[in-house]
Amino acid sequence: MGKSKKLIALLVAGIILSGCSSNPKQVGKPEQTSSTDSISESKVEMKSYEGAGIVISIPPNKKQIIIKHGVIPGFMEAMTMPFNVPDSLLLEGIHPKDSVKIFIDYDGTNVVLKKLEKIH
């Protein structure tokens, strides 16, 4: 398979795997990462961010949580958005209208909710 076909296949796979992805607006200048000539040789740089917000809803399947969050410094503007929940245990003790601190990872494509803390 040629380089262009591999690139297209990787892009399509990324779009499919990202599911309900958001396009976060960068606040300030994003850090530059080094690039290589080959996608297969490049490393994904995972960045971690923290923010705070209010839980709007938790769908019954507990696969997502909708949070109205403030500015996440260096990452995105304030907005209301869904976060995919990789493990429903993250939602234990969390309810709509709770104030929460969110801990997320971003790999350049996907936002991953790593931890939620209820703010008392």
Secondary structure, DSSP 8 states (H G I E B T S, - for coil): --HHHHHHHHHHHHHHHH-S------SS--------S-GGG-----EEEEEEEEEEE--TT-SEEEEEE--BTTTB-SEEEEEE-S-GGGGTT--TT-EEEEEEEE-SS-EEEEEEEE--
